[in-house]
Amino acid sequence: MKIKKLAFQHMVESDFDGFGNTVFVGYSSRNRAFTHRFFRTLAKTCVRLGKQLVIVIIDEPYAWNDAASYGRQSPSAGELAKARTIGKERTAMVTRAIKGFEFSSKILRWREIAGRSEVTDLMAELSSACLVDGLIKQKLIDEAKKRVSFTGNAQQELFLNFQIHELPALIWIYYKLGYLIDIYPGPAFSFFDDLERGVFSEELPLSSQLCNGKELLFVECLDAVPSKL
């Protein structure tokens, strides 16, 4: 995985050489760094650089964080409904933000990705790996500590469920669909670097096979400051 820290105004075509023509953004629906201005500037940048844009609204995984906050393994119907409602609102905001720009763009809801059989297979693989007190489990718990505001007596292991639902879909998006340019207003996730280097080849054979020989370009966008999830 290659990491670059860039502001939109400083992005040039050569920054993306060798990584394809599609810019991907996973819109973490509760990250306040994703604003109308962010997406409007993103669209303007894609037009300037001749890139197409794919945005996936990451909403439903947050229901697992909500459940974890109350010490539960799985979300309630109300928590899932809340996550989907927020996702619908975020979709409308993004649609307004990029309206008027003439370029190829697509906005997808989480359920359009997560329900695919290949993604559910990757999810089952990661879930099984996290049942063992090994390297993957500890790395993901460490990532959760960096990104989630723990409150009360929340069990940190329960916050693995967010990643178990999110990461397999991202693996599929990056390495199966080939959307290898990810622009995000925050730091990179070291999991993907480990995956590309074969660190998890035994624990995650399906995921490792998908990314074999491919490299993700992660652009930490300096135009916004991320919030904790």
N, C-alpha and C positions, 0 to 999 in steps of 0.2 A: 504494500500500500504506500502510495506517495501522498504526502501531506503538504499543502501550500496554505499560507495565511495571506489572504488578499482582500482588499476593498473592491467593491464593484467597479469604481472608476479607474482602477489600476489593472483590471483584467484585460489581457490581450490574447489574440488567437493562439499565439505560441504557448501560452500557459496550458493549453488543453491538447496539444499535439500528441497523437498516438492513443487518445482515449475515446475516440468516436465523436459523433455529432450531437449527442443527446445529453442535456443537463438534467439531472434528477434532483428533486427536492422531496425529502420525507418530512412533511409538515407535522411536527409533534404538536398536537392540537392544544396543548396547555403550556407551551413555551411562548412566553410573551415577547420574545425577540422576533417572532414571526408577525409582522405588522403589514398593513396595507402598503405602506411605503416600501417595505422590504420586497414585496412581490412585484410592485410596480417597477422598482429599480431593477429587479431581476429580469423582468420581461424586457425592459429597455436594453439591458446588457445582452440578452440572448439575441435580440434583433441586431444589435451592433456587431456581434461576433458571428452571426449566421448560424446560431444553434437552435435546435428544437428543445422544447421543455416538457418534462413529465413531472407532475406533482402528485404525490400520494398523500392523502389525509390520514394520518395515524391517529385514530380516535379510540377504537374499541380496546386496544391494550391497556388504556388508562383505567378501565373498569377493574382490571386485576390489581392495579395500585390502590384503587379505592378500597377494594376488599381487603388487601393486605394491611391497610391502615387500621382496620377493625379486627385484625387477627384472623381473617378468614382466607381459605384457600381459593375460593371461587367467588366471582361477583354475583350479586343478586340481579334479578330482571330489571330492577330500577336503576342500578348502577350501569348496566349495559345500555339501557335506554338513555340515560343521562349522557354517556359517552357518545352515543350516536347523534343525539341532539346537538351537542357541541360540534361534532364533526360536520353536521349539516350547516351549521352557522359558519364554520370556517371555510367550507366549500363555497358558500355564497360570497364571503369576503374576498377570497382569492379570485373568483370569477369576475367580480367587480374590478379588482386591482389590475388584472391583465387585459381587461376589455379595451379594445381600440388598437391594440398592437397587432400588426399583420405578420404573424409567424406561426409555425406549427406548434401547438400546445395541447396538452391533455391533462385533465384533472380526474383522478381516480379515488374512489372511496376505499377504505381498508378492506371491506368485505369482498370487493372485487378481486383482491389479490389473495387474501388469507384462506379463502375457501377452495383454492385449487389443490388438486390431489398431491402434486409435487411439493407444495408448501406444507401441507399437513404431514407428509412423510418426513420432511426436514424438521418439522416441529416435534414429531414423535422421537426423532433421533436426539435432538437437543434435550428434550425432557428426560429421556432415559439417562443421558450423560450427567444431568444435574442431580440424579438420584444418588450418585456416588460422591463421597467426599473427596473429590479430586481437583485437578488443576482448573478445569472449566468452571466448576461450581464456585471455587474461590475467586477466580478472576471476575466472574459476573457479579458476585456479591460486592467485590471491591468497586466495580463500576457503579453499582447501585448506591453505594455510600457516597460517591462523588456527585451523583446526579439527583438523588431523591432526598427531600427533607423528611427525615424520620421524626415521628411524633409519638408521645406516650410510650407504651410498651410494645411498639410494633416489632414483629419478628422479621429480621432482615432477610431470612431465607424466603419468606413469602413474596418479597419483592422480585425474586427471580422470575415469577410468573409473567411479569411485564416483558422481560427480555425473551423468555421462552416463546411468547407470542409474536414479538416484534422481529427478532433477529432472523428467523428462518425466512420470513417474507423478504427481508432486505437481501439475504443471501441469494434468493431466487431472482430478485430484481436486478441486482448487480451482475451476477455471474451467469445466469441463464438468459435474461433479456439483453444483457450487455450494456446496461446503463451504468457506465463506469466513471461518470463525473458526478460527484455528490457535493452540492453546495449547502452548507449548514452553518447557522450562526452560533457555533459553539465548537468545542474540542472534538477530535476524532475518537472513535471507539477502538481501542487497541485490539479487540477481539478479531477484527477483520485482518489486521496485520498478522496476527498469530495464525489465523486460518490460512492465509495465502502462503505463509512460510512452512506450512505442514505440521505445525505444533499439535494440531488436533486430528491428525490423519487416522489414528486408531479409534479415538472416541467418536469422531464425526466423519465417517467414510463417505457418506453421500454428499455432505456439504463440501468436503475437501476435494472430491472428484469434480464437483461443479466449478470450483474456483481454480482448479489446476491450470497453471500457466497464465492466469489472468491477473491484472493489477488494477486496483481501485485508485482513482485520484480523488482524495478528499480535500475539498477547499473549505477551510475555516474562514467564513466571511467576517470581516472585521467591521462591517457596517452596523452591527447590532451586538448587544450584550445579552447572552442567554440567561434565562432564569432557571432555578431549580424546578424539577418536575413536580 
